Amino acid sequence: MRDAGRFIVLEGGDGVGKTTQLALLSSWFEAIGLPHITTREPGGTPVGEAIREIVLDRPELDVPDASELFLILAARAAFVRDVVRPALAAGKTVLADRFSLSTLAYQGYGRGMALDAVRDAIDLATGGLSPDLYVVIDLPIDESAERKRGESSAADRIERAGESFRTAVREGYLALAESEPGVEVVSGRGAPEDVHAKIRDMLRARFPTTFPTRTVTEAHRAG
């Protein structure tokens, strides 16, 4: 029998390919018959989407760092209550684009806020909920910036914070991968399908009762 629903989060700086990998993983989950939902943070709820607009889509606002943190955590509290916990209780796997590790990387390392204070605030917002696994997709800053330039969407307020901020965020993610439980790093270099294969292998190794060794399609391709 498979385990109950898992909570799996894709993390990393802007432009590393999280959105693409989220879609590829969702397709794989469907192929293996794994009940799941895909969602994003900040967002995922009406409250979260409204806050997302303030945090990301209002570059004209001068938002203090503490206000940014509290807004994101306000969205997370609704996200945990209304999306994550109900899905997990129903036995579904939750596949999310960002969660608490982003807050430590962006508001902690990027904005320079005290990590212990950020952790305490996160625990209050989440009720202590942690994902089963964070997958940090890593790319050098110049490569992720080049990918962002190739996208049609305009940079959001946080993305406009500059190269030194993006560098601090990346370094934060790599440091957190060394210090935090349940965090794995995968290189975002290469074709999306190759990155997807690495993430798939990672999930199989960590959760063998949830993810099969090979799908029927993969077995057929292998001959």
Secondary structure, 3 states (H helix, E strand, C coil): CCCCCCEEEEECCCCCCHHHHHHHHHHHHHHCCCCEEEEECCCCCHHHHHHHHHHHCCCCCCCCHHHHHHHHHHHHHHHHHHHHHHHHHCCCEEEEECCHHHHHHHHHHHCCCCHHHHHHHHHHHHCCCCCCEEEEEECCHHHHHHHHHCCCCCCCCCHHHCHHHHHHHHHHHHHHHHHCCCEEEEECCCCHHHHHHHHHHHHHHHCCCCCCCCCHHHHHHHC
